[in-house]
Each structure stands twice: as C-alpha cells, then as structure tokens.
C-alpha cells in the first residue's frame, strides 16, 4: 500500500475547507418560474430552517429585492431574525402557532402567527386585546392530521359568531399531504374540503399549494402559493424537476493512496477490493450532512466524472474510488462535488433513500459558504 506524496508546489498550502456555493440568481429564477406557473397568485417563500439550510439572510434578501413580500418560518425565533433582514412591508408568518406570553414580540416585530387550534385563537385574542391592527393566519386541517383546526374545531369556530367576528385574519390556509403524487385521490379530497370551508371566509386571501401543489394546476393556486423545495432546486414531483439547481457542496481531497487487492477501507471493513485500486480520502462526513445512508452507494463527481463512495462514511471523512482518474489529473486539495449540478438533490435522494429536504437542511456548518447573484 502506498500513500501518494502530498506536494502542493512552490510551498503553497491549498485551502482545505469544504465549500457550499449558492447561486442566488437561480433561486430568484425558480421563484419567477413559480410566478409564471401561478400568474394570478402571490408567490410567498418558505425560508424556515435557515432557508432550508442555504442561508436565511442571503436567500431572504435576494427574494425580497426581487419583489417577494410574504415569508413563512417555523418558529418565533426564526421570525424575529427574519424581521431584521426584511422590511416591515414584508409579511412574516410563524407556522408553529401562537403561545401565551408571545404577544409582545409579535406586536413589536409586526409578525403574524398561523393559528392552528381553537385554544390558540382564544389565547391570541386574549393577549392582543386592544390592538386592533394585529393580524393572523388561520390554518384549517383538511386531512393531513398534523397542525391546523380539526373538523370538529372548525365547526365550533364557524358556529361561534362572536369569535368569527372578533378575529382579524390576513390569510386562510391548509396544507397538502400528497401533492408530490399528482394522481393521489387525497389531493382532490383536500381541495374540495378547503374550497367548502373557504366560503365561510369571504374576502380573506386563501392558500393551499406548496411547491408540489403549484404543479397540480391553477385550481390549487388560490390567492397565494407557498413554495419551499422548488425555490432551492428540488424536484417536488419526481421524476423530473422544472427548477434550476441552486447550490454546489464540495469537499477536498486530503490524501491519495494505492491499495492492494484484498485490502479493505473504512470502519467495519465493509468494502474489500478485488483488484488493486486508488482511493481519495475526502474531508467530508456525516457531520457535514453527507450521511451514512450513502454508505457503499454514494456517487460524487470530479470534474464531471462520476466516482463511487467506498465503505462507511465517517464523521469527517469518506473514501472515493479514483482508480479510473489518471494520476496526473487529481491531486491533494482538488474539489470533489458531493451535491450540485451533477449529483442533484433528486439523484442523491433516490440513491440514499433519503428525502431531498433532509439533504438540504442537514448540510453542516463547517462549509465555507459563498453566494453569487
């Protein structure tokens, strides 16, 4: 077994950071494409979880500058952070709902809770007594059985005229459970339930469609669509995606070595070489979001050439088969594409049997990030 000499030339030491490059122009183009698909609806932006792992500040600023004026996050903490990024003419909704004692922050930062239950509605109204300008969204569950007013709660709300006349709503919303499966009967079922409930809220803007819901057609668009995955280059309805790739995650080659037939690599010796081979050790592992679901099946790229991940992914390292790459073409410090234009979110998702959302949001904090317009 031979470890290849690590020579950098002229005494220069390469930058061995992992890198995450985000194309903000592609994010904007994806939002514009959604606006073309739903021309009669407002296009909001899901920027929860640090804009799906790609950077709340940079993504939100770019979308705001391009005219997006409604944003959704998961928690109040995320919403306060977002308000320091976008001006007060942008509406910021908090999906996880309202809880007692939060009114001061909602009012100070002009945020809007998404009310998910009767107790939340009552708590919100009790805490904002006297503030006639405080607005909220109402989430009606139409079959997902996650957040939102249940059928029983919805009936109670509609029967309570005092409550209906007191609450000031800026949005009525629900969420599709199976929109990534266009032929699933649940889509029509939820659509019909939402349309029926909507009649009780005349004049209130309505929203049902997530990224996949946008692709279901105009009937699902209502007044506002709420894309997330599509903005970030995912495929809401596999097997194809009409959206641009927006990021590239890369690691660096730390070491190159020749291995003999019969040798193994990595923890557990799960991969044994039948023939002599050459491997590159790359400075990426599951701490960087390159998870063990890619053990023995991951595919990465070097200058457009597909290469296989060997054995188990470690916390900080992975082994890549570079036997087919000419010796002179690959060196310590070279980039290896983990996810990006060649290994897309959809391709990696299918290979590792992991959702596109998980790949995005689990990208670690050790990447040196860069953004381009």
N, C-alpha and C positions, 0 to 999 in steps of 0.2 A: 504494500500500500504506500502510495507516495502523495505527500501534501505538496501542492504546487506552490512555488515561491511567491510571496506576496510583494511584488515590486511595483511601486507607484510611479517611478520615473521622476528624475530631477528632484528627488526628495519631497515631492508634493504628496500630501495626505488627502485622500478623497473624502468628501462629505458622506458619512455613512448613515445619515438619517433615513428612516423610512419617509416617504413623501406622499401627500394627498393633494392632488391638484384639482381644483374645482373650476369649471367653466361657467361663470355666471351668465354669459351670453346664451349658453344652451338652456339654462334654467328659464331665462326670460323667453326664449323661443318656445319652449314647452308650454309656458303659460299663455303665450299668444296663440299657439296651436289649439289649446283648450278653448280660448275665447272664440276662435274661428269655428270650432265644433259646436259651441253653445252661444251663438251670437246674441241671443235675446236674454241672456242670463249674466249676472255679475259673476266674475271669477274671483273667488276668495283663495287663500293659500293656507294650507296646513303647515305650520312651522314648529310643531311640538317636537320634543326630544332633540333640541338643538338643530332644528330644521332637518330632522331625520339623520342627524349625525354629521351634517355637512357644514354647520356653522350658522347659528341663528342670526347673528349680527350681519354677516355678509349677505346671506340669502335674503333676509327681510329688507335690508337697504336696497338691494338690487330690484326686488319686486316692487317695493314702494315707489322707487324712482320711475318704474315703468307703468305706474298707474294703479297697482293693486291697492285697495283701500280696506280690505277686510282680511283679518288674520285669525287663525284658531291655534290655541295652545292647550296643553292638558291641565296645567296647574296654575294657581295664582302666582307662585314664584316665577314661573316662566313668563306670565303676563306682565308682571312688573318689570322684568328685564326687557321684554319686547317694547314696552312703552318708552323706555329710554332710547330706543332705536327708531321708532316710527312716530310721526307727529300725531297730534290729537285729532286730526281729520281722518285718521285711520281707526276703524272699529276693531277692538281686540276682544275675542270671546274665549272664555275658560270652559273647556269641555267637561271637566270633572265635577262641576257643580258648585253650589254655594253652601257655606257652613257658617254657623253662628260666630260672630266676632270678626268677620272679614269685611264688613261693610265699609269701614274707614278706608281700607286700601282700594276697594273697588271704586269708591267715590273720588278719592284723591287722584287716582291714575286714570279715571274715566274708563273703566273696564266693564265688561258685560258678562255676567255668569250665564252659563247654559243650565237652566233649572231642570232637574231630572226626576223630581218626585214632588208630591203634594207637601210633605214637610219642608222641603227646600223652598218651595214657593212661599209658604207661610212664614218661614224664617226670614227670607229675603224681604218680604213686605213689612214684617215687624221691625227689622233692623234699619230700613231706609225710610221710616215714617217721616213725612215732612219733606222728603226730597223728591219732588215731582218729576225731575229730569232723569232719574235713574232708569235705565233700560236693561232688559234681559232677553235671552232667547229661551224658548220652551222646547224641550226635547220630548217627543212622543215616541214611545217604543211601538214599532209596527211588526215585530216578530223576531228581533234579534235576542231579546231577553238578556240584555246587558245593562245599559243605562237607559233612562227615559221613563216617562209615566207609563205604567201598565194600563191595560184596557180598563180595569176597574177604577184606577185613579183618574184616567181621562174622563170616564163617565161622571165621576164625582165632581171633577173640575167643571165640566160643562153644565152640570146641574146647579152649581153654586154661582148664581148670578152676581152676587156681591164680589166674590173672588175674581170672576171673569171681568168685571167692570173696573177692578182696582189695579190689576197687574198691567204694567205697560211693557208690551212686547215689541221688539225690533225684528224678531225672526221666529218662525216656526220650523222645526227641523225634525228629521228622523234619519236613520242610518241603514243602508242596505247590507244585508248579510251575505248575499251570494252573487253580487254584481259581477264578480270575476268569472262567473259561469253564465253567460248570456241566456242560455236556454233553460236555466233553472226556474221552476214554477214559483219559487219564493219571490222572485223579482216582481212579477205581476201582482202577486198577493200583497206584498208590501206597498206597491204603488197604489193599488186600489184602496187600501186602508188609509194611506196618507191623504189621498185625494178626498176621501169621505170626511176625514177629520178636518181637513183644511177648510171645508165650507163653514165651519163654526168660527173661523178666524178671518173674516173678510178684511182686506186691506193690509194684512200682515204679510210681509215677504216670506216665501216658503223655500225650503232647501232640503233635497233628498240625496242628490248624487255625489258620491265620492269619485275618485279617478275612474274606476271601472264603470260607475254609474253614468259618467259623461258619455262613455262609448255605447251605452244602451240606447241612446237616441233622445230626441227632443222631449218626448213625453216625460222623461225623468228629470229634466233640467230645472223646471220651475223658475224661480227668480234668482237663485244663486246656486252655483256648483262649488264643491269644496275639494279640489284635488290635493293630493299629497304625493303619493308614489310617482304619478305621472310627471310632476314637476322635476323630480330627481332622476328621471331617465329610466324608471322601471317599466315593466310590462304589466299593466293592470289586468289585461285579458290575454294570457298566453294562448297560442304560441308566438305571436308577433307583437311588436310594440311600435306605435307611430311616433314615439318620443325619442329625443336625442339623448345619447349618453352625456352625463354632465361631470363625471369625475374619473380620475385615474389614481388608484392606490398602488404604490410601488415599494418594493424592498430592495436592498443592496446585497450583492454577492460579498460575503465575508471571507470565504475560503473555497478553493477548488482542490479536489483530490481524486486520485485514481484509486479504484478499489478492485480487488481480485474476485474472481468467480468464487462463490461460496461465502463471501462476506455478507454482513447484514448492516442495516443502518437504523439508527433511532431507538427510542425506548421500546422494549419488548421484542426487539429484533424481528419485527413483523414483516420486513421486506428483506429477502435474500436474493442476491444477484446470481443469475445463472451463468452470466458471462462477465468478463472484465468490463468495467464501466467507469464513467467520470461523473462526479456529483458536485453540485454547488450548494454550499450552506448559505442560506439567506436569512437576514436579520429580522424575521417576522414570525410571529407565532399567535397562539390564541389570545395572548394579552393585547394583541393589536387587532383582534377581530377576525383573524384567519383561524377558524375553529377546527376542532378535531373531527367535525363531520367531513372534512376534506382529506382525512387520513387515507392514503393509498388511492385516492380518486381525484384529487385536485389537479387542475390544469392551470399553469401560469404561462407567461409569454416573455420571450427575449427577442427584441427586435422583430416582432411579429411571428416568431416561430413558437409553436406550441410545445410545452415541456411538461412532464409529469412530476407531481409531488410524490415522494417516496416515503413509505413508512408513516410513523406517527408525527403529527405536528406537535412541537414542544411549545412551552410558554413564550419563548423569544426567538425560536429558530425553526426552520424547515429545510428539508433536503430536496433538491431538484435534480432530476436526471438531465445532464447536459452532454451526454455521450455523443449525440448527433450534431453538436455545435463544434465547428472547427476550433482547435486550441487557440489559434491566434485571434479569434473573434470575440472571446469572452474573457473578462479579467475581473479581478477583485475590484469592488467599487461600482461595477456595472448595475444598471437598473433591471429589475425583474417585475413585470406587470402582474399584479395579483387580481385586480378587478379594473375594468376600464373598457376601452373600445373593442378589445379582442375578447376578453373574458367578461361579458356583460353580466349585469345583475341577474337576468333571466337564465343565462347559461350556468352561472355559478350556483344559482338557486336549485336548478334541476340536478346538477352534478352532486351537490352536497345534501340534497333533500332538506333544504332549509329555506325559509321564506326570504323574499327579496328585502322585506322590511327589516328582518333580523340582520342581514348582511350590512345594510346601511347603518342602522342605529348602533351596532356593536363595534364599529370602527373605533379603535383605541385612540387615546390622547397623545400617543408618542409620535404620531405622524407630524412631520414638518409640513404645515399647510401653506398653500399658495392659491391665490384667486386671480382669475383674469376675466375681463369683461367680454 
